[in-house]
Amino acid sequence: MFDNLSDKLDKALHILKGHGQITEVNVAETLKEVRRALVDADVNYKIAKDFTATVKEKALGQNVLKSLKPGQLMVKLVKDELTELMGGEVAGVNLSGNPSVVLMSGLQGSGKTTFSGKLANFLKNKKTKKPLLVACDVYRPAAIDQLHVVGEQISVEVFSDRGNNDPVAIAKAGVAHAKANGFNVVIIDTAGRLAVDEVMMTEIANIHKAVTPSETLFVVDSMTGQDAVNTAKAFNDVLNFDGVILTKLDGDTRGGAAISIKSVVNKPIKFIGTGEKMEAIDVFYPSRMADRILGMGDVVSLVERAQEQFDEEEARKLQKKIAKNQFGFDDFLKQIQQVKKMGNMKDLVGMIPGAGKMMKNVDIDDDAFKHIEAIIHSMTPAERTKPQIINASRKKRIGKGSGTSVQQVNQLLKQFDQMSKMMKMMQGGGGKRMMQMMGKMK
């Protein structure tokens, strides 16, 4: 995510790092490179120019030239201004009303239908929300089928009326169905349209008038860069939406749309899509995104994702197994499944400070665990429960059954043994001491 921009900003800010002499000339040179990096990332030139002018003014006002660590101070100023440019504060989604209605709009191919499902899944996992998806795209072939497949995947009901070609009537019927059946959030998936298509824009305006949504969201493909920003402006002039959703951010190495869309349409980015999985949705935090763009990672989001997959009852059971030395490969497999649900592996690594830079040329496959899973699935139930019974002949059979080698089986067994010992140690005094140390660090 934003790899190219991150690299260029790092090189630009490197001018002021270290202990060399700092002058107004090399501060100006640094900001010239920052501006160039932003323009290369498809940020509008005027926005990039205004951005660097503001940073320069603040830098000289805070006396960067006389600072003991001018490089660090400049990074902080750039980070703060990036945060402001992307919206400053996090913008929550408005779910007032019973049911609250969320109207999805956007171009065809922007990922609107998939994101409707992601949003429904996100809200469903909040426990207090019972979402209903409503299929109002009556133009695109198989659009209704696609939404039904998505709904089935996340166990969320989909309301549709295949014999009806009136999206306004379907939307109204969907809201009525939600009221009658205890759904407290309605997400209406509409057809993709162009802002220049007057008939289609009138249609979505009529849907908006009929269901009075608490939230109208514009879904845009971040990989289209400045085109995405221009499209958002054209839509906002007609529809006056409440917020933006940026999809396909995991494939966006530039970041122009994320950086400049707020200043152009004056509407906040509310959510981002970071992968193909239904769990690949994040609330947009401008400050955290600025950290990631500058290679500082995003530990808070990483912890939040982990907590979303955390099951307290399962954790207690696991704790007891570790204490009794009964942690087996079935338990390990469950942990792998939870990690996989957290999202794209490269995205997760990018959240660890410094790791993104170190791993930038390493291709981290989403199937990174497939060999481990294959080896575990080739074990018998007894072998998974008691790995110590796995002898040479069993290793040979497991390797053959999983399409791996005996060496790979040995490596996994060794790593599993080391991990089990570490987990056992964490259960004892070592874990308590570590927690005490962490408490002092707060």
N, C-alpha and C positions, 0 to 999 in steps of 0.2 A: 504494500500500500504506500503510494507516494514515494517510491524508491528513488526515482530520478530527482525529484525536488529535494528530498532529504540529503542526497549526495551533494547536490550543488550548493545548498545552504551551508552544509558542513564545510565545504571547501571555501566558501565566501567568508564565513566567520572564523576560519582557521587563521586568517591574516592577523587577527587581533589576539590570538591565543599565544601562550608562551610568555617570555619575559623581554621581548624586543621593545624598542622604543615605540611609543604610541603617539601618533600625530593626527592633526585634523585631516591631513591628506590621506593617511591610510584608513581612517574612519570613513571618509567619503568613498574611497576605493572599495572598502568592504560593502558599503550600502549599494554601490553601483552594481556589484556582483550579486547582491541579494535581489535587487530589482530585476536583473537579467534572469536570475533563477526563477523568479515569479512569472515573468513574461514567458519563459520557456515552458513553464507549467500550465500555460494557457490562461493565465490571469490577465484581465484587461489591463492595457498599458497604463491608463490613467489611474486605475486603482493601485497598481504596483508603484507608480511614481509617488502618489499621495502617501502610500504606506511608508516608503523609505524616507520621504521628507519628514513625516511625523517622528519616525525613529531617530533621525538625525537631530531634530530639534530637541527631543528628550535626552538623547545621548550627550549633547553638548551642555544641556541644562543641568544634567546630573554629573557633569565633569568626568566623563569617561576617561579623558586624557590623563587625569591625575590619579585615577583609581589604581589600587594595587593589583586588581584583577580585571582589567578592562575587557578582556575577551568574555569572561563570565557575565559581566554586567551587560555587555552588548547582547549576548544570547538571551538574557532575561528580558531586555527591552523588546527584542524581536518576538520572543514568545508571548509577551503581554499584548503586543499589538496584533499578532496573529489571532490571539484569543478574541480580541475586540472585533477584528475584521469578520470573524466567523460567527459573531453573535454575542460574545461575552458570557452571558449566563445560559444555563441549560433551559430549554423551553419545553415544558411538560405538555402532554396531550390533554385536551379538554374533553372530559367524559361526563359532562353534566346532562341531565335529563334521564328519563326512564321509559324506554331505553335510550341511551345515548347513541347518536347516529354519526358514523364516520363515512364521509363520501370520498371515494378515491378517484382522482382524475389524472390524466397524463397522456403522453403519446403512445401509439401502438408500439410494442417491442421494448418498452421501458422497464418491464418486469412488474407491472401493476398487479396482475392476477396473482402471481407468486407472492408478492409482498403483502397482498390482502390476507393470504393464508398465514404468512409469518407474523403479521400483526395480531391476527386472531389467536395464534398459538401463544404469542407473547402475553396477551391479556388473559388468556385461559390459565396460564401458569401463575398468574397473580392470585389465584384461588377465589377472589371475590367477584371475578367477572365470568359471565357465561355468554360468549359471543355467538352471533349468527352471521354467516356469510350470505350475501344476496347477489345472485348472478344477473346483472343488467346489461351485459354485452351481448346484444342479439344480432350483431353483424359479423363478428369474426367466427369462422368455422371452428367448431369444437371448443369455443371459449367456455361454454357452460360445462362441458365435460371436463375441461381442465380444472375448473374451480371445484367440481365434485370430487375429482381425484385428490386435489390438495386437501379438501375438507376431510376426506376419508383418512388421509395420511396423518392428520393431526387430531382426529376424532372430534371435529366440529361440524355441526349441521349446516347444510347449504340449502337455501331456499331458491327455487327457480320455477319458471313457468314456460316450458318449451313451446307451448301453443300460442304464446302471446308475444307480439313484436313491438309492444309499447313499453320502453324502459321506465317511463314515469309511473305507469300503472303497476309494473313489477316491483319497483322500489317501494311504493305505497303499500302494496300487498305484503311485502317482506317485513316492513315495520309493523304492520297489523299482526302478522304471524308471530313476531317477536313478543309483542305485548301480550298476546293470548297464551303464549307458551313459556313465559318466564325468562326470556333472554334479556339481559340488561345492556348489551352492546350490539349494534347492528353495523356491519361493515359492508358497504355497497360498492361492488366492483363494476365500474362502468367501461364502456367501449373506449378504445384509444381514439384520439381525435387531434386535429390540427387547429391552432388558434385562428387560422385563416378560413377554416371551414365554418361558415356562418350558421348553417343548418345544425351541425353537430354541436356547436357551442351554445346555440339556443336550447338544444335538447338538454344538455347538462345543467344549464341555468334553470330549466323547468323542473328537473329532478331536484335541484337544490331548493327551489321554491316549495315543492310538494312535500319534502321530508324535513325541511329546516334542520340540517345537520348541526351538531355541536362542534364538529370539526370537519373542514374540507382540506384534504391533503393533495399536494401535487407531487406525483412520482416522476422522477427524472433519472436517466442513465448518466451517471457521473463520468463515464468514459467518453462522452461526447463533448466534454470540456466547455469551452465558451459557447458552443451551440446550445448546451443545456441551460446556461444562464440566460441566453436570449429567448429561448423557448419559454422558460419560467416567467420572464417579464411579460411576454405576449399573453400568456395564459392569465397571469395575475391582473392584467389590465381589463380582461373580460370577466373573470370569475371571482377575483379578490379572495383567493384561498387563504387558509390560516397558517399553513406551514409546508415545508418541503421534505420529501423523502428522497435520499440519494441511494440508488441501487448500484450494484456491481462495483462497490468501492474497493473490493479485494483485488480487482484487476486494473485499478487506476493507478498508474505510476506517476502521474503528473499532479493531480489535485486541484486544478484550476477551478472547477465547479464548486468544490467544498469551500475554497478560500474566498471566492468573490460573489457567490450567489446572494448572500445576505445583504451585502451593500447595494446590490443592483435592485432587488425586489423588495427589500426591507421586510422580509418574512423569514422567520427562523427555520433552520434545518432541525427537524424534530427526531427523525430516525435515519439510520443508515443500514444498508444491506451489505454484509461482508462475506457472502458465500452462497452456495446453492442450497445448503441444508435449511430446514424450517427453523432451526435454532439460530441461524446466522442473521440476527437482527440486534442492533444496539441503539440505545438512546444516544443522541448526539450531544457530547459534552465538548464545547469549543476548547476549553483549557486542556483537556486530555488529548484532543486531536492535535493541538499545537505542540504538546510534549512529544507526540509520536512523530510529527513532521520533522522536529528538530533532533530526532534520534534518542529521546530521553525515556522512551518506553511508556507504558501505561499500566502500572501495577494494580491500581484501584479497579480498573475494568477487568483485569485478569482474575482478581480475587472475587469480584462480583459474579463473573461467569462460573467460577468454581462453586460458589455458594448456591447458585441456581440449580446445580446438579447434586448438591449435598443433601442427603437424606439422613436425618438425625437418628431414626430407628436403625437404619442399616449401619450407620457409624458406630452405634452402641454394640451391635452384634459383632461388628468387625473388631472392635476394641477387645471384646471378650475372647474372640478367637486368637488374637495376637497374644493376649496375656496367657492363654493356655497353650500357646505354640501350635495352634490348629489352623493357621492361615495357609490356605492352599491355592492351587492354580485357578479354581472356580472363582474364588474371591478376587484374585488378580485380574481375571477376565472381566469381572464386573467393574473394577477400577478403570480398565482400559476403555470400556464402553462409555463410562462417565466422562473421561477425558475427550473422547471423540465427539461427544455431544457438545462440548464447549466451543467447537468451531474449527475453522481452517487452521491447520497446524502452523503454517508460516505466519499467519496473523497472530497466533498465540505467542510464538517466539518473539515477534516484533513488539509485544507488550512488555517484554523483560528488558529493563534498561541496559543498553550496550549490546544486547544479543542480536538485535536486528542488523546492526552494522557488521558484526563479526560473521553473521550467517548470510550476508546479502548475496553472495555468489553460490550459496549452497541450495540445491533444489530440495525442499522439504515436501515430500509426497504426503498427501492425505492418507495414503495406504501404508504409512510408516509402520503400523502395527500388524500388517497382514501376515508376515512370517511368524510372528509371536503367536497370533491367534490360530494360525494353521497348526503350529506345533502343539498348542494346548488342546485343540480339537481332536488331534490324533492320539491323545492320551486316553487311557481307560479311566472310568470314574475313580477307581482305587489309586491310580497313579496321580491324578489331580489332587486327591485328598492327602496322599502320603508320597510326596516326590522322592523321598529317600529310598523307595523300593525300585526306582528306575535304574536298572543295571545295564550292562553293555548291550545285551540282546534287545532289551526294551528300547534303548536309545536308537538302535538300528531300525527297529520297526516304526518308531515314531518319526524318525527322519524320512523314511521311505513313504510313510502315509501322508506326511505334510509337504512333500516335495522339497525338503531341505536336507542339509547334510548332518551327520553325527556331530560335527564341530559346532554347528549352529545350535543344536539341541544342548550340547555341553555348555555353550556360552550362556544360553537362557537359564539353565539350571544353576549355573554359578552366580549369575546376576540375581536370580530369584532368592538364592540362599543368602547373599549379601544384604539384599533388601529386607528379608525377613528378620535378620539379626539386627539391622538398624531400627526397624519398626519395634522390635522387642525392647531394644535399648531406650527408645523414645517413650515407651510405656513406663519405664522406671525413673530413677533419679535424674538420668540424663535429660529426659523430656521436661521434667519439672524445672531443672536448672536453666534449660534453654528458655522456657516460658518466663522465668523470673528475669532473665537477661533482657528478653524482648520487652517486658513490662517497664524496665528501667530506661529503655531506649525511646519510649513514647514521649 
